[in-house]
Amino acid sequence: MPGLYLHIPFCKQACHYCDFHFSTSMALKSRLVEALVQELALRHAYLGAAPTLDTIYFGGGTPSLLTAAELNTIFEAIHQHFQVAPQAEITLEANPDDLTAAKLRELAASPVNRLSIGLQSFHEPHLRLMNRAHSASESLSGVRAAQDAGFENISVDLIYGVPAPDHRIWEQDMQQVFDLKVPHLSCYALTIEPDTVFGRRQRKGTFIAPPDDFVAQQFELLLTQMRVHGYEQYEISNFCQSGRESRHNSNYWRGIPYLGLGPSAHSFDGVSRQYTVANNTQYVTAVLEHQEVPATYEVLSPTDRANEYLMTSLRTARGCDLAYLRDALGLDLASQQPHYLQQLTQNGWATLRQEVLVLTDTGKLLADQITLELFQAADAE
C-alpha cells in the first residue's frame, strides 16, 4: 500500500549542517497548513482511485512545532480523501525540546503512533557546535518523557563523524541510546554540504571536518555495537530491534509509490516523480490563490528506474535482486559487469547468492563508489 509524506518546513533555528528546506520564520505556518489541506484536495488522485494509506510521515523541518489544532486539521483532510489502514504507521518527527508534558499529551491523543526524535548527540559541546535548539539534558528527558506518555514506537537520530580527539563521545552517545532501549535508530555521518554554515566555514578554513578514516572507524564501531545490543542493520543508516523497521522508509527503498505534500516534497507513482518548489511563499500562493501545485515532473526512463533500484536496494539488508533488475528493469549486470561483480565478491565487498547482491560491512563503507560503478553500466545501456 502507498504512503503519504508531509513536509513541515519550519524550525526554531538553523542547524549548522542542515541543507533541507526550512524557514525559521513562523509567519506563514497557518497559511501553509491551509495549503497542505488544499494540496490534498488537488492531488488525492495521484495514487489512484481510493487508495488505502499504509504509512503517513510528518517530516521537516520540525513537525513537532505544529499545534494540536493544526495537526487535527491535517488529519481531518487526510481522512476526507484517503482510507487509512487500521494498523497504519503514522510518524511525526520531533525535537527533544518540544516534547513537553503538554505536547506529548496532545500527540498521544492524536493518530500519531510513532515518534522520530532528532537527538543527534547527548554531548553538550557537540550540540552547541551543530547549533541544535535543545540541550544534552533535553536529549535524555525528551525520550523518557515520550516513553512515559505511552509512546513505545520511538526512533532516535544520532550523528557521528563530529570533530573530536577520539571516539569516546561517540561511544557514550551510543551507550546512552542503548540504555534508553528505543526500538529504532537512524545514525548518519556528518556531511558537510556547500550551502550550510559548516560548508561556508570549511571554505574559510574555520571548520575542519575529521578525516575519512576517523569517520570510517566510527561507522565500524557503530556496526559492532549494534550487533552486540541486538539491533539489525536493515539499511546502511538504519538499525532496529527485530521487526521494528520504519515501514515508511522501507517502502521508499522498495519502490512503493508515495505522495509528498508541501514545499520541497517529492512524490513517486511508479513511473514518474514530482518535485514541489522549495519556497514557502511560492508554494502557498500557488496552491491557495491559483489552485495549482508549483512542481516539476520527471518521467523515469528504464535507465532511471534501474539506477534508482540499484541505489536504494544496495543500501538495504535485502540487497539488489539481479533477476528483478534484469527481468523487470532490463539491466543484466551479470552479463554486462561480470568482472566487477567478481571483484566485489573477491574483495569481500559483497556477497552474491541466488542472484542477490548484498554489501558486506566493508562494502557499505564504499557504497557510493560501488553504486557509481554499477550506474555506469546502466547509463551505457
VENGIGI-V107629 format. One record per backbone hydrogen bond with DSSP energy under -1.0 kcal/mol. NH is the residue of the N-H (numbers start at 1). CO is the residue of the C=O. E is the energy in kcal/mol with one decimal. If there is no record, write none. Layout:
nh=NH co=CO e=E
nh=NH co=CO e=E
This chain:
nh=3 co=257 e=-1.3
nh=4 co=55 e=-1.9
nh=5 co=259 e=-3.0
nh=6 co=57 e=-2.7
nh=7 co=261 e=-2.8
nh=8 co=59 e=-3.0
nh=10 co=8 e=-1.6
nh=11 co=23 e=-2.2
nh=16 co=130 e=-2.4
nh=18 co=15 e=-1.0
nh=23 co=9 e=-1.3
nh=29 co=26 e=-1.8
nh=32 co=28 e=-2.8
nh=33 co=29 e=-2.0
nh=34 co=30 e=-1.8
nh=35 co=31 e=-2.2
nh=36 co=32 e=-2.5
nh=37 co=33 e=-2.0
nh=38 co=34 e=-2.2
nh=39 co=35 e=-3.0
nh=40 co=36 e=-2.0
nh=41 co=37 e=-1.5
nh=42 co=38 e=-2.2
nh=43 co=39 e=-2.3
nh=44 co=40 e=-1.1
nh=46 co=43 e=-2.2
nh=48 co=45 e=-2.0
nh=53 co=83 e=-3.0
nh=54 co=2 e=-2.8
nh=56 co=89 e=-2.5
nh=57 co=4 e=-2.6
nh=58 co=91 e=-2.8
nh=59 co=6 e=-2.4
nh=62 co=10 e=-1.9
nh=65 co=62 e=-2.0
nh=66 co=63 e=-2.1
nh=71 co=67 e=-2.6
nh=72 co=68 e=-2.4
nh=73 co=69 e=-2.2
nh=74 co=70 e=-1.9
nh=75 co=71 e=-2.4
nh=76 co=72 e=-2.4
nh=77 co=73 e=-1.7
nh=78 co=74 e=-2.4
nh=79 co=75 e=-2.4
nh=80 co=76 e=-1.2
nh=81 co=77 e=-1.3
nh=82 co=78 e=-2.2
nh=83 co=51 e=-1.6
nh=85 co=53 e=-2.6
nh=88 co=85 e=-2.1
nh=89 co=54 e=-2.1
nh=91 co=56 e=-2.6
nh=92 co=114 e=-2.0
nh=93 co=58 e=-2.1
nh=94 co=116 e=-2.7
nh=98 co=95 e=-1.7
nh=99 co=96 e=-1.3
nh=100 co=98 e=-2.2
nh=104 co=100 e=-2.5
nh=105 co=101 e=-1.8
nh=106 co=102 e=-1.9
nh=107 co=103 e=-2.5
nh=108 co=104 e=-2.6
nh=109 co=105 e=-1.4
nh=110 co=107 e=-1.1
nh=113 co=90 e=-2.0
nh=114 co=90 e=-1.6
nh=115 co=153 e=-1.8
nh=116 co=92 e=-2.0
nh=117 co=155 e=-3.3
nh=118 co=94 e=-2.5
nh=119 co=117 e=-1.7
nh=120 co=157 e=-3.0
nh=121 co=119 e=-1.5
nh=127 co=123 e=-2.1
nh=128 co=124 e=-2.3
nh=129 co=125 e=-2.4
nh=130 co=126 e=-2.2
nh=132 co=127 e=-2.6
nh=139 co=135 e=-1.4
nh=140 co=136 e=-1.3
nh=141 co=137 e=-2.7
nh=142 co=138 e=-2.4
nh=143 co=139 e=-1.0
nh=144 co=140 e=-2.0
nh=145 co=141 e=-2.6
nh=146 co=142 e=-1.9
nh=147 co=143 e=-2.4
nh=148 co=144 e=-2.5
nh=149 co=145 e=-1.7
nh=150 co=147 e=-1.5
nh=151 co=146 e=-2.4
nh=154 co=152 e=-1.4
nh=155 co=115 e=-3.0
nh=156 co=184 e=-1.5
nh=157 co=117 e=-2.2
nh=158 co=186 e=-2.4
nh=159 co=120 e=-2.2
nh=160 co=188 e=-2.3
nh=171 co=167 e=-2.4
nh=172 co=168 e=-2.4
nh=173 co=169 e=-2.5
nh=174 co=170 e=-2.3
nh=175 co=171 e=-2.3
nh=176 co=172 e=-2.2
nh=177 co=173 e=-1.7
nh=178 co=174 e=-2.4
nh=179 co=175 e=-2.4
nh=180 co=176 e=-1.2
nh=184 co=154 e=-1.1
nh=185 co=239 e=-2.8
nh=186 co=156 e=-2.7
nh=187 co=237 e=-2.8
nh=188 co=158 e=-2.5
nh=190 co=160 e=-2.9
nh=198 co=16 e=-2.5
nh=200 co=196 e=-2.6
nh=201 co=197 e=-2.7
nh=202 co=198 e=-2.6
nh=203 co=199 e=-1.8
nh=204 co=200 e=-1.4
nh=206 co=201 e=-2.3
nh=215 co=211 e=-1.7
nh=216 co=212 e=-2.7
nh=217 co=213 e=-2.0
nh=218 co=214 e=-1.7
nh=219 co=215 e=-2.0
nh=220 co=216 e=-2.3
nh=221 co=217 e=-2.3
nh=222 co=218 e=-2.1
nh=223 co=219 e=-2.3
nh=224 co=220 e=-2.2
nh=225 co=221 e=-2.7
nh=226 co=222 e=-2.3
nh=227 co=223 e=-1.9
nh=228 co=224 e=-2.3
nh=229 co=225 e=-1.9
nh=230 co=227 e=-1.6
nh=231 co=226 e=-3.2
nh=232 co=240 e=-3.6
nh=234 co=232 e=-1.1
nh=235 co=238 e=-1.4
nh=236 co=315 e=-1.9
nh=238 co=235 e=-1.7
nh=239 co=185 e=-2.9
nh=240 co=232 e=-2.1
nh=241 co=183 e=-2.5
nh=244 co=241 e=-2.4
nh=250 co=246 e=-2.4
nh=251 co=247 e=-2.3
nh=252 co=248 e=-1.6
nh=253 co=249 e=-2.3
nh=254 co=250 e=-1.4
nh=255 co=252 e=-1.4
nh=256 co=251 e=-2.6
nh=258 co=268 e=-2.1
nh=259 co=3 e=-2.2
nh=261 co=5 e=-2.9
nh=264 co=277 e=-1.0
nh=265 co=262 e=-1.8
nh=267 co=274 e=-2.0
nh=268 co=258 e=-2.5
nh=269 co=272 e=-1.8
nh=273 co=298 e=-2.7
nh=274 co=267 e=-1.8
nh=275 co=296 e=-2.6
nh=276 co=265 e=-2.5
nh=277 co=294 e=-3.0
nh=279 co=277 e=-1.2
nh=283 co=279 e=-2.4
nh=284 co=280 e=-2.8
nh=285 co=281 e=-2.6
nh=286 co=282 e=-2.4
nh=287 co=283 e=-2.4
nh=288 co=284 e=-2.6
nh=289 co=285 e=-2.2
nh=292 co=286 e=-1.9
nh=295 co=293 e=-1.1
nh=296 co=275 e=-2.3
nh=298 co=273 e=-2.6
nh=300 co=271 e=-2.4
nh=305 co=301 e=-2.5
nh=306 co=302 e=-2.2
nh=307 co=303 e=-2.7
nh=308 co=304 e=-2.6
nh=309 co=305 e=-2.3
nh=310 co=306 e=-2.5
nh=311 co=307 e=-2.6
nh=312 co=308 e=-2.6
nh=313 co=309 e=-2.6
nh=314 co=310 e=-1.8
nh=316 co=313 e=-1.5
nh=317 co=234 e=-1.9
nh=320 co=357 e=-2.9
nh=322 co=355 e=-2.8
nh=325 co=321 e=-2.4
nh=326 co=322 e=-2.0
nh=327 co=323 e=-3.3
nh=328 co=324 e=-2.5
nh=329 co=324 e=-1.1
nh=331 co=325 e=-2.4
nh=333 co=331 e=-1.0
nh=336 co=332 e=-2.5
nh=337 co=333 e=-3.2
nh=341 co=337 e=-2.4
nh=342 co=338 e=-2.0
nh=343 co=339 e=-2.2
nh=344 co=340 e=-2.4
nh=345 co=341 e=-1.8
nh=346 co=342 e=-2.7
nh=347 co=343 e=-2.4
nh=349 co=344 e=-2.5
nh=350 co=344 e=-1.3
nh=351 co=358 e=-2.8
nh=353 co=356 e=-1.8
nh=356 co=353 e=-1.5
nh=357 co=320 e=-2.9
nh=358 co=351 e=-2.5
nh=360 co=349 e=-2.1
nh=364 co=360 e=-2.2
nh=367 co=364 e=-1.2
nh=370 co=366 e=-2.8
nh=371 co=367 e=-2.7
nh=372 co=368 e=-2.2
nh=373 co=369 e=-2.0
nh=374 co=370 e=-1.9
nh=375 co=371 e=-2.6
nh=376 co=372 e=-1.9
nh=378 co=374 e=-1.6
nh=379 co=375 e=-3.0
nh=380 co=376 e=-1.5
nh=381 co=378 e=-1.1
